[in-house]
Structures are given as structure tokens and as C-alpha cells.
């Protein structure tokens, strides 16, 4: 039976930073999170809306996050945490031309490996933003004092995906 991945219950809460030793090796913990129940996700959603005018009327939006987290160990990168994320965000940005709130939908999958921060000094990671872990290239992060900063990873990946200069299709047709 050892090879079967036992499905555990799905968690609906996670702290912004998690202690790596909360996770057992090779066991996948699953999470389904939303901005309603997770204050730090609400914080990211609020930040996505910061560019909008306070007077603007727009839907509250939503930020949903599915995580699969497992702890792994190998001789090359040591004890590490693998975080597979699916981000689903509905939010609004001001149109780059008219400043009217434009609906945005982000559907983004991204994976990260958190390595012990002693690895940060290794020459192979000095210039690198990715690492090969759990069979694929993943975004490279480090855990510090035993804590993996899930919020930092999700925040960074969301803001990398946000369009810099959104425009409404109507404006493009007129232009």
C-alpha cells in the first residue's frame, strides 16, 4: 500500500508563513483557500484594487487559491518544501487610457520549492530564480528560521501576472 498517495482532508486555512516541520516527508497536504476566509489573501486582493479610484464602483472580486504542499528530501537540495499553486483571481484594474475599472481574470498555475536558506550562498543559486525539484523546474524560494513564506510566493507570482497597461477592447477598436 505504501505507493498509494493517501488523500487527506482538504484544509481551508493556512497561515501566511508555515513551519516546514509541520509537514511530513512525501505526504501531500491539500488546501482550498479563499479571500473570504484567509485575511492575507484578502490583503493581496485589496492591493490589486489599489490603483482604482476610491469613487469607482466595481464588484468586490475574489481570490481563490488551491495548494498542494509536500516536504521532500534529497542529497542535492536537502530538506525542502514543494508548493504547487493554482491561483484564480477575479479583480479590476483601471484601463490604461480611460481609467474605467476593467474586469480581469487570472487563472495561473505556478510551483515553488523552498530550500533551506543556507543554500542561498551556493554559487548555483546566486543568479538563479528556479530550481529542479520533484521532477520539474520550479520557482526558487528559501525558508528562514524554519518558516516558508507562502504569502510572499503567492503575492510575487500574482503581481508578475498582472498586466502593466490594461485596455478595454472598446478603446482598442476606436483607436
Helices and strands as residue ranges (DSSP letters): E 10-11, E 17-19, G 20-22, E 29-34, H 39-48, E 62-74, E 78-94, E 101-116, G 117-121, H 123-126, E 130-133, E 136-143, E 147-149, H 150-161, H 169-174
